[in-house]
Amino acid sequence: MLRWRRRILVVHCGVLIALIGFCGCTEPIEPSEPTLDELIERVRLGEATEIVTGNEPVGDKELVLLTGLTGLRHLAIDKFQGSTQGLEVIASLPELQRLQLRGGEVSDESLAVIASCRNLKNLNLPDGTFGDAGLSALRELPNLELLRFHSPNVTDEGMSQIAAIESLRFLHLIRVPVTDQGLTHLEAMTGLESFYIDDCQVTDDGIERLLKAIPTLHLHINQQHSDRDPSKGSHPH
């Protein structure tokens, strides 16, 4: 009888070891991204102040769910597919301070709607289609401090519209077809603290003139810290 018990115990232990080994070979289950509905609910409950979407496309049908969402301060949409109608919902958010829209079409009409979001401080539009005229609407944003964008339709004249945004402190241009002539408009922005410029058409001469006009400017060119930046040693990036 004792031998049978020992055999049963050995079998049970063997099965247990096999199960442990099998479980150890499986891939850990990645936690799923929260849905837009879940992110909205967290803001409604006061548990969060931001909504950052991932792979979920967001169009007008989804944006209407943001209507009346007080407490939302940061909205980042990675797959934006909305129209001006959806942007009107975003612009109506009373406490929104940071907005990023990636993908879709952000046109002159889009900027005109965004400009009614008066508490906006940070605007990031890496896939814009707007032109110089659209940028003029951003002068209506009294608190805008940071502007980061790409658009193939902005020219040197568009820099004059940016220079008119008195509150702007941080500017990042990505593949914008501006030249040294455009930089001359920025020379009047003595309050500009940081300027990042990637894959544009400026020369060393244009950069030199800009730094002469704004000696304290923190400058990055093509994702590299410029050697001409007088404050290079005091910045980690």
Secondary structure, DSSP 4 states (H G I P E B T S, - for coil): -HHHHHHHHHHHHHHHHHHHHHHHTSPPPPPPPPPHHHHHHHHHTTS-SEEE--SS-B-HHHHGGGTT-TT--EEEESSB---HHHHHHHHT-TT--EEEE-SS-B-HHHHHHHTT-TT--EEEETTB--BHHHHGGGGG-TT--EEEE--TB--HHHHHHHHT-TT--EEEEES----HHHHHHHTT-TT--EEEEES----HHHHHHHHHHSTT-EEEETTEE-TT-TTGGG---
